[in-house]
Amino acid sequence: MVGGGPWRSAVVREAGDAVRGVSGRGYGLGMDEHEHGLSARERAILALERRGFAGPGAKERAVREQLGLAPVRYYQLLNALLDDARALRHDPVTVNRLRRIREARRAER
């Protein structure tokens, strides 16, 4: 675990939202509903995907530091979000871009 143990808080900035504290482990999250019904953690995952990163190492570091998640768990949650209509309503550009990438990778297999 990076810094402060499993219960540390990370600050996540989202466009149009106030700065919020998100539990590092995600326990108890999901109760804070947004106008589209997404939890704070789900919105933070989509916000992270909107950002550009210099490389995969930088993104994985941001996932660990800002969300307190292992990269494998992050991608599991992200993949589930891509199939969630609430996520599509919240951020259609990001969700559709990621869906296209996912489908292209599936087609390669």
C-alpha positions in Angstrom: 0.0 0.0 0.0 1.3 3.4 -0.9 1.6 5.9 2.1 -0.7 6.1 5.1 -2.2 2.6 5.1 -5.5 1.3 3.7 -7.7 3.9 5.3 -5.9 7.0 4.0 -7.9 9.5 2.1 -7.1 10.7 -1.4 -8.4 13.9 -2.9 -10.1 13.6 -6.3 -10.8 16.6 -8.4 -13.6 16.3 -10.9 -14.7 18.8 -13.5 -17.7 20.7 -12.2 -17.6 19.0 -8.8 -16.3 20.1 -5.5 -13.1 18.6 -4.1 -14.1 15.4 -2.3 -12.3 12.9 -0.1 -12.5 9.4 -1.3 -11.7 6.5 1.0 -8.5 4.7 -0.1 -10.1 1.3 0.0 -13.6 2.2 -1.2 -15.3 0.7 1.8 -18.7 2.3 2.4 -18.6 4.1 -1.0 -21.6 4.1 -3.2 -23.9 5.9 -0.7 -23.0 9.4 -2.1 -25.2 9.6 -5.2 -24.6 12.1 -7.9 -27.3 13.4 -10.2 -26.7 10.4 -12.5 -26.6 7.9 -9.7 -22.8 7.2 -9.8 -20.9 6.9 -6.6 -17.9 9.2 -5.8 -15.5 6.3 -6.6 -17.2 5.7 -10.0 -17.0 9.3 -10.9 -13.4 9.4 -9.8 -12.6 6.5 -12.1 -14.1 8.2 -15.1 -12.4 11.5 -14.2 -9.0 9.6 -14.1 -9.7 8.2 -17.6 -10.3 11.7 -19.0 -6.8 12.6 -18.0 -3.8 12.1 -20.3 -0.7 10.3 -18.9 2.9 10.2 -20.0 2.9 6.4 -19.9 1.3 3.3 -18.2 3.5 3.7 -15.2 2.2 7.2 -14.5 -1.4 6.1 -14.8 -0.9 3.1 -12.5 0.8 5.3 -9.9 -2.2 7.8 -10.1 -4.6 4.9 -9.7 -2.8 3.8 -6.5 -2.2 7.2 -5.1 -5.6 8.9 -5.9 -8.0 6.0 -5.7 -6.1 3.6 -3.4 -6.8 0.7 -5.8 -4.6 -1.9 -7.3 -4.5 -1.5 -11.1 -6.1 -4.9 -11.7 -9.1 -3.9 -9.5 -9.3 -0.5 -11.1 -9.6 -2.0 -14.6 -12.2 -4.5 -13.3 -14.3 -1.6 -12.0 -13.7 0.5 -15.2 -14.8 -2.4 -17.4 -18.0 -2.8 -15.4 -18.6 1.0 -15.7 -18.4 0.9 -19.5 -21.5 -1.3 -19.5 -23.4 0.9 -17.0 -26.0 3.3 -18.5 -25.4 5.7 -15.6 -21.8 6.1 -16.6 -22.8 6.7 -20.2 -25.2 9.5 -19.1 -22.5 11.0 -16.9 -19.6 11.1 -19.4 -20.7 9.9 -22.8 -17.5 11.0 -24.6 -15.2 9.1 -22.3 -17.4 6.0 -22.0 -17.9 5.8 -25.8 -14.1 6.3 -26.5 -13.3 3.5 -24.0 -16.0 1.2 -25.4 -14.5 1.7 -28.9 -11.0 0.8 -27.6 -12.3 -2.2 -25.8 -14.2 -3.5 -28.9 -11.1 -3.0 -31.1 -9.0 -5.0 -28.7 -11.6 -7.8 -28.6 -11.8 -7.9 -32.4 -8.0 -8.4 -32.5 -8.3 -11.6 -30.5 
